[in-house]
Amino acid sequence: MQINELSSTERYLNPADIHVELGYNIEVFATGLDNPISMFFTEERYLVVAESGVRSEKPRILRYTNNGFEVLVDDFNLPITGVNYLNGIFYVSHKGLITRISREGVKQNIITGLPSNGDFYNGRVIFSSDRRKLYFGQGTATNSGVVGQDNYWVANYPYLCDYPGDYIILTGQNYETHNTENEFAPGELILTGAYSPYGIPNAPYETRKGQLKAAGSILRANLDGTELELYAWGFRNPSSLKFDHGDQLYVSNISYDNRGSRPIANAPDEFYAVAHGLWYGWPDYSDGEPVNRERFAPEGGLTPELLIKNHPNNPPTPFATFPVNSNIMGFDFDYNSFGNPGDVYIAEYGSLEPQVSHENISFAGAGHRISKLDIKLRTVSTFAINKSGFPSYISREGGFARPSEIAFGPDGAMYILDAGVDDNNNPNYLVPNTGVIWRITKNR
């Protein structure tokens, strides 16, 4: 293995620009990472980071050493979305696949054919407490159940759509768009229904059969990928999963955007305690309420209509919610005396600027911070945030840009993965080699 020579694009860093809860200190631990997305400590206590490869087209797994980072393994589908490790074996999540890598470096694709060609991908693998099962999240193809002109992948995957996890009956609601795919009739109006490819309308009471690899689901399998099963569904983008010490599974779910043929406004991100076999509300509920309520209507727009007539169950209420545009991602439980045992610390990636959004997105008030969820009171507070309240690429200070993952290390410190600063020419992409790892320690 060769040491990875990371050529760090200049990024101003200054921990003094970050406000941290009283009694804690923050410092820069490592720099020069290229769009990192996942981080964890192995059983042998060394740090592993996954670089997504979104900009560099070099998705790879790195290990931190005294001499910097070294490449452990590369050559994956774009992007890598997560990595984990158990008994000397790596489990890498990358677009459409879960790949297991043996101690000898042999790759084996143990789960294939995941529906990750749409808006969201399959996520990082985690393990049950008895180490006999793996779990991972699978995102949806669309924002809210209807393929539209906000889905840039339509030209490459014209038959792609979302698939439910159970038998459903559709209301028959259709959405009208201009057909941009037909060069001979550019003004032609077409109709698209729910759970249908672009340009295919629904009739009332159409049915859809449940699929194992459902959109917006949590799946589990044996460690070799066999006996794959649907554990829960009805999420939009289950970005991160983790078990607490009591074997309760939790998920951070990134909620609807105000975009596309069926825009849904004011939908908070959700943190759920997950139960086996339940439906959690997507595409017809948010925050435990149906989206046909006035609170979810876009400004100056119509109130969203429901897509499913026979909802599988009354969706559970979230354990906690986060403001619109928080984009909650990786989280970890604190059993290291930072606060109350079992409290959750969550990385908020912050607002994006999809060109198809129906609203101007604020960079203040949500995201770009580390939040603390009191596990007993279910209250959320800000643990660490830039003193300006804005991400560093907006304020030009030296603090957080895009927090994406949190892990408590064997030293008891909190490690924060910061994916990098936004490209001024395209805020949906990050500048290469501007990823950072921060470390927060408690005053003794």
C-alpha positions as CSV (number, residue, x, y, z in Angstrom):
1,M,0.0,0.0,0.0
2,Q,1.2,3.5,-0.8
3,I,0.6,6.5,1.3
4,N,-2.1,8.7,-0.2
5,E,-0.5,12.1,-1.0
6,L,-3.4,14.4,-0.6
7,S,-2.8,17.7,-2.3
8,S,-4.9,20.0,-0.1
9,T,-6.8,22.8,-2.0
10,E,-6.4,25.9,0.2
11,R,-9.2,26.2,2.7
12,Y,-9.1,28.6,5.5
13,L,-9.5,26.9,8.8
14,N,-9.9,28.4,12.3
15,P,-11.4,26.5,15.2
16,A,-11.9,29.8,17.0
17,D,-14.7,30.6,14.5
18,I,-16.8,27.7,15.9
19,H,-18.9,28.1,19.0
20,V,-18.9,24.9,21.0
21,E,-21.0,24.2,24.1
22,L,-19.2,25.5,27.3
23,G,-16.7,23.0,28.6
24,Y,-15.5,21.7,25.3
25,N,-12.7,22.4,22.9
26,I,-12.5,22.0,19.1
27,E,-9.5,21.5,16.9
28,V,-8.6,20.5,13.3
29,F,-7.6,16.8,13.3
30,A,-7.0,16.1,9.5
31,T,-7.3,18.0,6.2
32,G,-7.1,17.5,2.5
33,L,-9.8,14.9,2.1
34,D,-11.7,14.7,-1.2
35,N,-15.5,14.8,-0.7
36,P,-15.5,12.4,2.3
37,I,-18.8,10.8,3.1
38,S,-18.3,8.2,5.8
39,M,-16.0,7.6,8.8
40,F,-15.7,5.1,11.6
41,F,-13.2,3.5,14.0
42,T,-12.4,-0.2,13.6
43,E,-12.3,-2.9,16.3
44,E,-8.5,-2.4,16.2
45,R,-9.1,1.4,17.0
46,Y,-7.8,2.9,13.7
47,L,-9.8,5.5,11.7
48,V,-11.2,4.7,8.3
49,V,-12.7,7.3,5.9
50,A,-14.5,6.8,2.6
51,E,-14.1,9.4,-0.1
52,S,-17.2,9.5,-2.3
53,G,-15.4,10.2,-5.6
54,V,-18.2,12.5,-6.8
55,R,-15.8,15.1,-8.2
56,S,-12.5,13.2,-8.5
57,E,-14.2,10.1,-9.9
58,K,-11.8,8.2,-7.6
59,P,-14.0,6.6,-4.9
60,R,-11.8,5.0,-2.3
61,I,-11.3,3.8,1.3
62,L,-8.6,5.4,3.4
63,R,-7.0,4.6,6.7
64,Y,-5.4,7.3,8.9
65,T,-1.8,6.6,10.1
66,N,0.9,8.6,11.8
67,N,2.1,9.5,8.3
68,G,-1.3,10.7,7.0
69,F,-3.8,8.7,5.0
70,E,-3.1,5.6,3.0
71,V,-5.3,4.0,0.4
72,L,-6.8,0.7,1.5
73,V,-8.9,-0.1,-1.5
74,D,-10.4,1.7,-4.5
75,D,-12.3,1.1,-7.8
76,F,-15.9,1.3,-6.8
77,N,-19.1,2.6,-8.5
78,L,-19.7,6.3,-8.1
79,P,-20.4,7.3,-5.5
80,I,-19.3,5.5,-2.4
81,T,-22.0,6.2,0.2
82,G,-20.6,4.4,3.3
83,V,-18.2,1.9,4.7
84,N,-18.1,-0.3,7.8
85,Y,-16.0,-3.1,9.2
86,L,-16.6,-6.3,11.1
87,N,-14.2,-9.1,12.0
88,G,-11.5,-8.0,9.6
89,I,-14.0,-7.6,6.7
90,F,-15.0,-4.3,5.1
91,Y,-18.5,-3.6,3.8
92,V,-18.6,-0.9,1.2
93,S,-21.9,0.7,0.0
94,H,-21.6,2.2,-3.4
95,K,-24.2,3.0,-6.1
96,G,-26.5,0.0,-6.4
97,L,-24.2,-2.5,-4.6
98,I,-23.0,-3.7,-1.2
99,T,-19.5,-5.1,-1.6
100,R,-17.6,-7.2,1.0
101,I,-13.8,-7.1,1.0
102,S,-12.0,-10.0,2.7
103,R,-8.8,-9.7,4.7
104,E,-6.9,-10.7,1.6
105,G,-8.4,-7.8,-0.4
106,V,-10.8,-10.0,-2.4
107,K,-14.0,-8.1,-3.4
108,Q,-17.4,-9.8,-3.5
109,N,-20.6,-8.1,-4.4
110,I,-23.0,-9.6,-1.9
111,I,-26.1,-7.4,-2.6
112,T,-26.8,-6.2,-6.2
113,G,-29.5,-4.6,-8.2
114,L,-30.4,-1.9,-5.6
115,P,-32.7,0.9,-7.1
116,S,-30.1,3.6,-6.8
117,N,-30.2,5.3,-10.2
118,G,-32.6,8.0,-9.0
119,D,-32.3,10.9,-6.6
120,F,-30.9,8.9,-3.7
121,Y,-28.7,5.9,-3.1
122,N,-28.2,2.9,-0.9
123,G,-26.5,3.9,2.3
124,R,-23.9,2.7,4.8
125,V,-24.1,-0.8,6.3
126,I,-24.5,-1.3,10.1
127,F,-24.6,-4.5,12.1
128,S,-27.0,-6.0,14.7
129,S,-25.7,-6.4,18.2
130,D,-25.3,-10.1,17.8
131,R,-23.2,-9.5,14.6
132,R,-25.4,-11.8,12.6
133,K,-27.3,-9.3,10.4
134,L,-26.4,-6.2,8.4
135,Y,-28.8,-3.3,7.8
136,F,-28.8,-0.4,5.4
137,G,-31.0,2.3,4.0
138,Q,-32.3,2.7,0.4
139,G,-33.4,6.1,-0.8
140,T,-36.2,6.9,-3.2
141,A,-35.9,7.7,-6.9
142,T,-38.0,10.9,-6.6
143,N,-38.7,13.7,-4.2
144,S,-42.3,12.8,-3.5
145,G,-43.4,9.8,-5.5
146,V,-43.8,11.4,-9.0
147,V,-41.1,11.4,-11.7
148,G,-40.8,14.9,-13.2
149,Q,-38.5,17.5,-14.7
150,D,-36.7,17.9,-11.5
151,N,-35.3,14.4,-12.0
152,Y,-32.2,14.8,-14.2
153,W,-31.7,11.1,-14.6
154,V,-34.9,10.7,-16.7
155,A,-33.0,10.8,-20.0
156,N,-30.7,8.0,-18.9
157,Y,-33.3,5.9,-17.1
158,P,-36.7,6.6,-18.8
159,Y,-38.4,3.6,-17.2
160,L,-37.2,4.3,-13.6
161,C,-39.8,5.1,-10.9
162,D,-40.4,4.3,-7.2
163,Y,-41.5,0.9,-6.0
164,P,-43.6,0.4,-2.8
165,G,-42.8,-2.1,-0.1
166,D,-46.3,-3.4,0.1
167,Y,-49.5,-3.8,-2.0
168,I,-51.0,-0.3,-2.5
169,I,-54.0,1.2,-4.4
170,L,-53.4,4.6,-6.1
171,T,-55.8,7.5,-6.0
172,G,-55.2,8.1,-9.7
173,Q,-53.8,11.7,-9.3
174,N,-51.7,12.7,-12.4
175,Y,-49.3,15.6,-12.9
176,E,-48.8,17.6,-16.1
177,T,-45.4,18.6,-17.5
178,H,-44.0,19.8,-20.9
179,N,-42.4,16.9,-22.7
180,T,-38.8,17.9,-23.0
181,E,-37.8,14.5,-24.2
182,N,-39.6,14.8,-27.6
183,E,-37.6,17.0,-29.9
184,F,-40.4,16.8,-32.6
185,A,-43.1,18.1,-30.2
186,P,-41.3,20.2,-27.5
187,G,-44.5,21.8,-26.3
188,E,-46.4,18.6,-25.9
189,L,-48.1,18.2,-22.5
190,I,-47.8,14.8,-20.9
191,L,-49.2,13.3,-17.7
192,T,-47.3,11.3,-15.1
193,G,-48.8,9.3,-12.2
194,A,-47.4,8.1,-8.9
195,Y,-45.1,5.1,-8.9
196,S,-45.0,5.2,-12.7
197,P,-42.2,6.1,-15.2
198,Y,-42.1,9.5,-16.7
199,G,-45.0,10.1,-19.1
200,I,-47.2,7.2,-17.8
201,P,-50.4,8.3,-16.2
202,N,-52.4,6.6,-13.5
203,A,-56.0,5.6,-13.5
204,P,-58.1,5.6,-10.3
205,Y,-57.7,2.5,-8.2
206,E,-54.6,1.2,-10.1
207,T,-52.6,-1.1,-7.9
208,R,-48.9,-1.7,-7.3
209,K,-47.3,-4.8,-5.9
210,G,-44.9,-4.6,-3.1
211,Q,-41.2,-5.0,-3.9
212,L,-38.4,-6.4,-1.8
213,K,-36.0,-3.7,-2.8
214,A,-38.5,-0.9,-2.2
215,A,-37.9,2.8,-2.5
216,G,-37.3,4.6,0.7
217,S,-36.7,1.5,2.8
218,I,-34.5,-0.2,5.4
219,L,-33.3,-3.6,4.3
220,R,-31.4,-6.3,6.2
221,A,-29.6,-9.5,5.3
222,N,-27.1,-12.1,6.6
223,L,-23.5,-11.0,6.6
224,D,-23.0,-12.7,3.3
225,G,-25.9,-10.9,1.7
226,T,-28.3,-13.9,1.7
227,E,-31.9,-13.8,3.1
228,L,-32.4,-10.2,2.1
229,E,-35.6,-8.8,3.6
230,L,-37.5,-5.6,3.9
231,Y,-37.3,-4.3,7.5
232,A,-39.3,-1.1,7.2
233,W,-40.3,1.4,4.4
234,G,-41.9,4.8,3.8
235,F,-38.8,6.9,4.2
236,R,-37.6,9.4,1.7
237,N,-33.8,9.4,2.2
238,P,-32.8,7.3,5.2
239,S,-29.3,8.8,5.3
240,S,-27.9,7.1,8.4
241,L,-28.8,4.1,10.6
242,K,-27.5,3.1,14.0
243,F,-28.4,0.9,17.0
244,D,-28.1,2.2,20.5
245,H,-26.9,0.1,23.4
246,G,-30.4,-1.1,24.0
247,D,-30.7,-2.6,20.5
248,Q,-33.1,0.1,19.3
249,L,-32.6,1.0,15.7
250,Y,-32.7,4.7,14.8
251,V,-32.6,6.5,11.4
252,S,-32.1,10.0,10.2
253,N,-34.5,10.7,7.4
254,I,-34.0,13.7,5.0
255,S,-37.5,14.9,4.1
256,Y,-39.2,16.4,1.0
257,D,-38.0,19.4,-1.0
258,N,-40.3,22.1,-2.4
259,R,-39.6,21.0,-6.0
260,G,-40.9,18.9,-8.9
261,S,-44.3,18.1,-10.2
262,R,-45.6,17.5,-6.6
263,P,-43.7,20.0,-4.4
264,I,-44.1,19.7,-0.7
265,A,-43.1,22.7,1.5
266,N,-42.2,23.0,5.1
267,A,-41.4,19.3,5.7
268,P,-39.0,18.9,8.6
269,D,-36.3,16.3,8.6
270,E,-37.2,13.3,10.9
271,F,-35.3,11.2,13.4
272,Y,-37.1,7.9,14.0
273,A,-37.0,5.0,16.3
274,V,-37.6,2.2,13.9
275,A,-39.9,-0.8,14.4
276,H,-39.9,-3.9,12.1
277,G,-42.5,-4.1,9.5
278,L,-44.0,-0.6,9.6
279,W,-44.5,2.0,6.9
280,Y,-43.3,5.5,7.9
281,G,-45.4,7.8,5.7
282,W,-43.6,8.6,2.4
283,P,-44.9,9.8,0.0
284,D,-48.1,10.9,1.8
285,Y,-47.0,11.9,5.3
286,S,-44.5,14.2,6.9
287,D,-43.9,14.7,10.7
288,G,-46.7,12.2,11.3
289,E,-49.3,14.3,9.4
290,P,-50.8,13.9,5.9
291,V,-49.2,16.2,3.4
292,N,-52.6,17.4,2.2
293,R,-52.7,19.8,5.1
294,E,-52.3,23.5,4.5
295,R,-48.9,23.6,6.3
296,F,-47.3,21.7,3.5
297,A,-48.6,23.8,0.6
298,P,-45.9,25.8,-1.3
299,E,-46.3,29.5,-1.1
300,G,-48.7,30.5,-3.8
301,G,-49.2,26.9,-4.8
302,L,-51.7,24.1,-4.3
303,T,-51.9,21.8,-1.3
304,P,-50.4,18.4,-2.2
305,E,-52.9,15.6,-2.9
306,L,-52.5,12.1,-1.4
307,L,-51.2,9.4,-3.8
308,I,-52.2,6.2,-1.9
309,K,-55.8,5.2,-0.9
310,N,-54.9,2.3,1.4
311,H,-52.1,3.5,3.7
312,P,-50.5,0.4,5.2
313,N,-50.7,1.7,8.7
314,N,-50.9,5.0,10.6
315,P,-47.3,6.2,10.3
316,P,-45.4,6.6,13.6
317,T,-44.6,10.0,14.9
318,P,-40.9,11.0,14.6
319,F,-38.8,10.6,17.7
320,A,-37.6,14.2,17.0
321,T,-37.7,16.6,14.1
322,F,-35.3,19.1,12.6
323,P,-36.0,22.4,10.7
324,V,-36.4,22.4,6.9
325,N,-33.1,22.2,5.0
326,S,-31.2,20.7,8.0
327,N,-30.3,17.7,5.9
328,I,-29.5,15.5,8.9
329,M,-26.9,12.8,8.1
330,G,-24.5,10.8,10.3
331,F,-25.0,10.5,14.0
332,D,-23.6,8.7,17.0
333,F,-24.7,8.0,20.6
334,D,-22.6,9.4,23.4
335,Y,-21.5,6.8,26.0
336,N,-18.3,8.8,26.7
337,S,-19.6,11.2,29.3
338,F,-20.0,14.2,27.0
339,G,-23.5,14.5,28.5
340,N,-26.3,12.2,29.4
341,P,-25.5,8.5,28.5
342,G,-27.2,7.7,25.2
343,D,-27.7,11.3,23.9
344,V,-27.4,11.6,20.2
345,Y,-25.1,14.0,18.3
346,I,-26.1,14.6,14.7
347,A,-24.3,16.1,11.8
348,E,-26.4,18.6,9.8
349,Y,-25.1,18.8,6.2
350,G,-27.2,21.9,5.6
351,S,-29.3,23.3,2.8
352,L,-28.7,22.5,-0.9
353,E,-29.7,24.7,-3.8
354,P,-31.4,22.4,-6.4
355,Q,-31.9,24.5,-9.6
356,V,-35.5,23.1,-9.7
357,S,-36.5,24.3,-6.3
358,H,-39.6,26.5,-6.0
359,E,-38.2,28.7,-3.3
360,N,-35.1,30.6,-2.2
361,I,-33.3,28.5,0.4
362,S,-31.9,30.2,3.5
363,F,-28.4,29.2,4.7
364,A,-29.2,30.4,8.3
365,G,-31.4,28.8,10.9
366,A,-30.8,25.2,9.9
367,G,-28.0,22.8,9.0
368,H,-24.2,23.4,9.0
369,R,-23.9,22.4,12.6
370,I,-23.7,19.6,15.2
371,S,-27.0,19.2,17.1
372,K,-27.5,17.3,20.4
373,L,-30.7,15.3,20.9
374,D,-31.5,14.6,24.6
375,I,-32.6,11.0,24.4
376,K,-34.8,11.3,27.5
377,L,-36.5,14.6,26.9
378,R,-36.5,14.4,23.0
379,T,-35.3,18.0,22.8
380,V,-32.8,19.2,20.2
381,S,-30.2,21.8,20.9
382,T,-27.2,23.2,19.1
383,F,-23.9,21.7,20.3
384,A,-21.4,23.3,17.8
385,I,-22.0,25.9,15.1
386,N,-20.1,28.7,13.3
387,K,-20.3,31.9,15.3
388,S,-21.9,33.7,12.3
389,G,-24.6,31.0,11.9
390,F,-23.6,30.5,8.3
391,P,-21.5,27.8,6.6
392,S,-17.9,28.8,6.1
393,Y,-18.1,29.1,2.3
394,I,-20.7,31.8,2.7
395,S,-19.3,33.7,5.7
396,R,-15.6,33.2,4.7
397,E,-14.8,32.2,8.3
398,G,-12.7,29.1,9.1
399,G,-15.4,26.8,10.6
400,F,-17.8,24.2,9.5
401,A,-18.8,23.8,5.8
402,R,-20.7,20.5,5.3
403,P,-20.7,18.2,8.4
404,S,-21.6,14.8,7.2
405,E,-20.7,12.2,9.9
406,I,-19.9,11.9,13.6
407,A,-18.0,9.2,15.4
408,F,-16.9,9.0,19.0
409,G,-13.3,7.7,19.0
410,P,-11.6,5.2,21.4
411,D,-10.1,8.3,23.1
412,G,-13.5,9.5,24.1
413,A,-13.3,12.5,21.7
414,M,-16.0,13.4,19.1
415,Y,-14.7,13.3,15.5
416,I,-16.6,15.3,12.9
417,L,-16.3,14.6,9.2
418,D,-16.7,17.8,7.1
419,A,-17.2,17.0,3.5
420,G,-15.8,20.3,2.1
421,V,-16.6,23.7,0.8
422,D,-19.1,24.4,-2.0
423,D,-17.9,25.2,-5.5
424,N,-18.9,28.9,-6.2
425,N,-20.0,27.9,-9.7
426,N,-22.2,25.0,-8.6
427,P,-23.3,24.9,-4.9
428,N,-24.4,21.3,-5.3
429,Y,-20.7,20.2,-5.7
430,L,-17.8,20.4,-3.4
431,V,-14.3,21.7,-4.1
432,P,-11.8,18.8,-4.2
433,N,-9.5,18.1,-1.3
434,T,-11.3,20.5,1.1
435,G,-12.7,17.8,3.3
436,V,-11.7,18.1,7.0
437,I,-12.0,16.1,10.2
438,W,-12.6,18.1,13.4
439,R,-12.1,16.8,16.9
440,I,-14.0,18.0,20.0
441,T,-12.7,17.1,23.5
442,K,-14.2,17.8,26.9
443,N,-12.2,19.9,29.3
444,R,-10.8,17.9,32.2
